[in-house]
Amino acid sequence: MPLLATPPGFGLLRQAEDCTLTIGPVAEQGARPVHAACSWPEAHLDAIRSMILDYEAYPQLIPLVERSEIVRRDGDRVLVHQVYKVPLLARREAMLWMHATEPPDGGVRVDWSVADGEVWTPAQGHVRVSENRGFWEVAPRPGGGVAVVHQIAYDPGVHLPDWLISHFRTSGLASVMSDLRERATGAAGSP
């Protein structure tokens, strides 16, 4: 499936449970995007759709997201305030524009990026995130199940040791995808 192809310029991080994890080159903003492309024959499309479209439930989807609240809707995009709990660091905050598109195949794609131009102040002691962009994309697989892609480029706003960055890029991404798969294969596709 074209959806599962490795993006140009990305290199292999590891294979994990029917997922290929790759990493891209350093982006203009400074973060390196990580990309997971997974093919799950037993997963339920409706379960994954409901999880990635429920922006306020992202703490259940991404362990580092402590809080996710819809601030307002503006046409076909949604402004979402998120708070991140990163081990050993002060909490991080971001205001994100999230946008969902739904192709005719029954899949869905959710894109997000930092809402530049939004005026807001992080809570006392929290750090404002300057880069958090990415997407979720899910589509039906030929023969059943789903293809799922998750890509994210995130900059915590502080220099971290290479070993910690590597952990978040590989183990963290693999864990998110494994948890999503487990939730999407429950009875009748219930998350």
N, C-alpha and C positions, 0 to 999 in steps of 0.2 A: 504494500500500500504506500502511495506517495507520502501520506501523513507521517509514516514511520521512518522516512528517510533521514539520515544524519544531515543537519544543515551544513552548507559549505563552510570550510574553515574550522569546523569543530573536530576535536580529537577524543578518542575513547578514554573514559575514566574507568568503567567496568560494566560487566554484564551482571544482572541480578534479577532473578525470577521473571523471565520473559520480558525484561526491560533492558534497553541499552542506554547507559548514562554517558553523556559526552560533555565536553567543555569547549566554549568558544574563545576566540581571541579577546583581548582586553578591548572593551568598547570605548567610545569617545568619552563617556562620562567616567571611566576608570574601573568599572566592575567587569568581571568575566562571567558571561552567562553560562548556566548549566542547563542541560536539556535531558529529559527522560522521555524515551519513546517506548511504549509498552503495548503488547498484544495479549489480551486476556480472553480466551475463548469462553470462560465460564462467568464472566462479569456481566452485569445487567446495565444496559445503557441508561435506563430511566433513573436508576439509583445514583449513578455518577452525575448525570445532568442535574438532579436535584441538589446534590452536594455542592457542585461548583457554582450553581446559580444562587445559593443561599449565602450571601456575602457576610451576614452577621454570624453564621456558624463556622467561619473560617478557623476559629480557635480549635475546633474539633478536627479540622482537616490538616492544619499546619501547626505542629507543636510550638513553634516560636511565636505564633500569634496569640497574644494573651487576650486581646479585646479587638472586636471588629464591629463598628457601628455605622449604619447608614446616616449620613448627615443631610443629604438632599438628593433629589432626582432632577436631572436637567436633560430633557428630551430622552434620548436613548442611552444616556450614560448615567452612572450613579456615583456620587461622591461618598467615599468610605473613609472613615478615620480608623486607623489601626495602631495598636500598641504592641510592641514586640519585647519579649523577655529573652534576652541573649545571656547565656551563662557568663558570669564574671564581669558583666558590663552594666552600666546604667540602662534603664529601659529606653527603647527607641520608639519614635512615633512617626507616622506618615499619614498624609492626606492623599488618597489615591482616587483617580478617575477609573472606574471599572465599566466595561462595555461588553455586552453579550451579543453575539450574532448566531443565528440558527439557520444553517443550510437546509435544503429540502430533504436531505438524507436522514433527518431526525437527530443529527448530532448537534453539538453546540461548541462555540469558542468564546472564552472570556479573556479579554485583554485588559491589562491595567498598567498605569504609570503614575508617577508622582504628579500631583495636581499643582503644577507650577502656577504661580499667580494667586493662589488661594491664601488669604490672610488668616493666620491662626497662630497660636502660641502653644508649644508643648507644655505639659505639666512641669511643675518645679522638679528639677533634677533629671528630667528626661532629655534625650537628644533627638533633634529633628533629622530624619533620614532624607538624604538628598537624592538617592537613587534606589528605586524599587520598581522594576518593570518586568513584565512577562506575560505569559498566557497559559491557559488550560485549553486543550482541544480534545474532544471526544467524538468518535464516529463509530457507526456499526461496522463490524468486521464481516467480510464475506464468509458465509457459513456459520455465523453466530458469534456472539461475544462483542467485545469492543476493542478499538485502538484508542489509546490515551497518550497524549503528549502534554508535558508540563515543562515550561521553560521559565527561568527566573534569573535576573541580574539584580543583585542587592549589594549595597554598600552600607555597612554599619556606621560609617562616619569616624572610624578610628582604625589605626593600623593594628592588625591582629597577627599573631605568629602563624607561619605557614602551616604548621601541623593542625592548628585549630581551623583554619580556612579549609584545608583539605578534608577534615572530618565533616564539616558542614556540607561541603560540596558532594561528597560521596555517601557517607553513612546517613547524613541528614536527608538527602534527596531520595536515597533508596528506601529509607524508613517511611517517608511520606507516601511514596508510591506503594509500598507493601501494605501500609495501613488502608490506603484507598482501595486497593484490590480486595482486601479482606472484607471491608464494609460493603463493597459492590457485588460481592458474591453470596451475600446472605439470603435467607429464605425469601423468595419472590422479589429479590432485588432490594429489599428494605435496607436502608443505610443504618 
